[in-house]
Amino acid sequence: MLRAMKAVSLAAFLLASVALALAPAASTIYREAYPVEAVKRAALAACAETDRGFDRLIAGQRAQCYARRLQAPQTPEKVPRSEQLARAEL
């Protein structure tokens, strides 16, 4: 009986150790799969709606989704001030 209790205690200890070791990885995956940023959240939702095979838990699929959905903001063309003034005079 004492041996069985030792085995159960050891198994419980090992299980708790594994759970504690995996907790940071699971937390990171969850944060990346369900981001706080509204733009990323919307991009993942749109990818899930359009592609039924999309899995937000897979980092590569998230990266492809962001590449397709998140566009770099358009920056206005920089025009020298002298050219702006010349255009205004016309």
C-alpha positions as a Markdown table, in Angstrom:
| # | Residue | x | y | z |
|---|---|---|---|---|
| 1 | Met | 0.0 | 0.0 | 0.0 |
| 2 | Leu | 2.8 | 2.4 | 0.9 |
| 3 | Arg | 4.5 | 1.7 | -2.5 |
| 4 | Ala | 1.3 | 2.5 | -4.4 |
| 5 | Met | 1.0 | 5.8 | -2.5 |
| 6 | Lys | 4.6 | 6.7 | -3.3 |
| 7 | Ala | 4.0 | 5.9 | -7.0 |
| 8 | Val | 0.9 | 8.0 | -7.1 |
| 9 | Ser | 2.7 | 10.9 | -5.3 |
| 10 | Leu | 5.6 | 10.7 | -7.7 |
| 11 | Ala | 3.2 | 10.6 | -10.7 |
| 12 | Ala | 1.4 | 13.6 | -9.4 |
| 13 | Phe | 4.6 | 15.5 | -8.8 |
| 14 | Leu | 5.9 | 14.7 | -12.4 |
| 15 | Leu | 2.6 | 15.7 | -13.9 |
| 16 | Ala | 2.6 | 19.0 | -12.0 |
| 17 | Ser | 6.2 | 19.6 | -13.1 |
| 18 | Val | 5.3 | 19.1 | -16.7 |
| 19 | Ala | 2.3 | 21.4 | -16.4 |
| 20 | Leu | 4.4 | 24.1 | -14.8 |
| 21 | Ala | 7.1 | 23.8 | -17.5 |
| 22 | Leu | 4.6 | 24.1 | -20.3 |
| 23 | Ala | 2.5 | 26.9 | -18.9 |
| 24 | Pro | 4.7 | 29.8 | -20.3 |
| 25 | Ala | 4.6 | 28.2 | -23.8 |
| 26 | Ala | 0.9 | 27.8 | -23.7 |
| 27 | Ser | 0.4 | 31.3 | -22.5 |
| 28 | Thr | 2.6 | 32.7 | -25.4 |
| 29 | Ile | 0.7 | 30.7 | -28.0 |
| 30 | Tyr | -2.7 | 31.9 | -26.6 |
| 31 | Arg | -1.5 | 35.5 | -26.6 |
| 32 | Glu | -0.4 | 35.3 | -30.2 |
| 33 | Ala | -3.5 | 33.4 | -31.3 |
| 34 | Tyr | -5.9 | 35.8 | -29.6 |
| 35 | Pro | -4.1 | 39.2 | -29.8 |
| 36 | Val | -5.2 | 42.3 | -27.9 |
| 37 | Glu | -4.6 | 44.6 | -30.8 |
| 38 | Ala | -7.9 | 45.2 | -32.7 |
| 39 | Val | -6.2 | 45.2 | -36.1 |
| 40 | Lys | -4.6 | 41.8 | -35.6 |
| 41 | Arg | -7.8 | 40.4 | -34.1 |
| 42 | Ala | -9.8 | 41.6 | -37.1 |
| 43 | Ala | -7.2 | 40.2 | -39.5 |
| 44 | Leu | -7.3 | 36.7 | -37.9 |
| 45 | Ala | -11.1 | 36.8 | -37.8 |
| 46 | Ala | -11.3 | 37.7 | -41.5 |
| 47 | Cys | -8.8 | 34.9 | -42.4 |
| 48 | Ala | -10.9 | 32.4 | -40.4 |
| 49 | Glu | -14.1 | 33.5 | -42.2 |
| 50 | Thr | -12.6 | 33.2 | -45.7 |
| 51 | Asp | -10.5 | 30.1 | -45.2 |
| 52 | Arg | -12.1 | 27.2 | -43.3 |
| 53 | Gly | -8.7 | 25.5 | -43.1 |
| 54 | Phe | -7.1 | 28.4 | -41.3 |
| 55 | Asp | -5.8 | 27.5 | -37.8 |
| 56 | Arg | -4.8 | 30.5 | -35.7 |
| 57 | Leu | -2.8 | 28.4 | -33.4 |
| 58 | Ile | -0.2 | 27.7 | -36.1 |
| 59 | Ala | 2.4 | 30.5 | -36.2 |
| 60 | Gly | 3.0 | 30.2 | -40.0 |
| 61 | Gln | -0.6 | 30.5 | -40.8 |
| 62 | Arg | -0.9 | 33.6 | -38.6 |
| 63 | Ala | 2.1 | 35.1 | -40.3 |
| 64 | Gln | 0.6 | 34.5 | -43.8 |
| 65 | Cys | -2.7 | 35.9 | -42.7 |
| 66 | Tyr | -1.0 | 39.1 | -41.4 |
| 67 | Ala | 1.0 | 39.4 | -44.6 |
| 68 | Arg | -2.3 | 39.3 | -46.6 |
| 69 | Arg | -4.5 | 41.4 | -44.4 |
| 70 | Leu | -2.2 | 43.9 | -42.8 |
| 71 | Gln | -1.1 | 46.5 | -45.3 |
| 72 | Ala | 1.7 | 49.0 | -44.5 |
| 73 | Pro | 0.2 | 52.5 | -44.2 |
| 74 | Gln | 0.5 | 54.6 | -47.3 |
| 75 | Thr | 3.0 | 57.4 | -46.7 |
| 76 | Pro | 2.5 | 60.5 | -48.7 |
| 77 | Glu | 5.1 | 61.4 | -51.2 |
| 78 | Lys | 7.6 | 63.8 | -49.8 |
| 79 | Val | 7.9 | 66.9 | -51.9 |
| 80 | Pro | 10.5 | 69.5 | -51.3 |
| 81 | Arg | 9.1 | 72.8 | -49.9 |
| 82 | Ser | 10.4 | 74.8 | -52.9 |
| 83 | Glu | 8.5 | 72.5 | -55.3 |
| 84 | Gln | 5.4 | 72.9 | -53.2 |
| 85 | Leu | 5.7 | 76.7 | -53.4 |
| 86 | Ala | 6.3 | 76.5 | -57.2 |
| 87 | Arg | 3.1 | 74.3 | -57.6 |
| 88 | Ala | 1.1 | 76.8 | -55.5 |
| 89 | Glu | 2.2 | 79.7 | -57.7 |
| 90 | Leu | 0.7 | 78.1 | -60.8 |
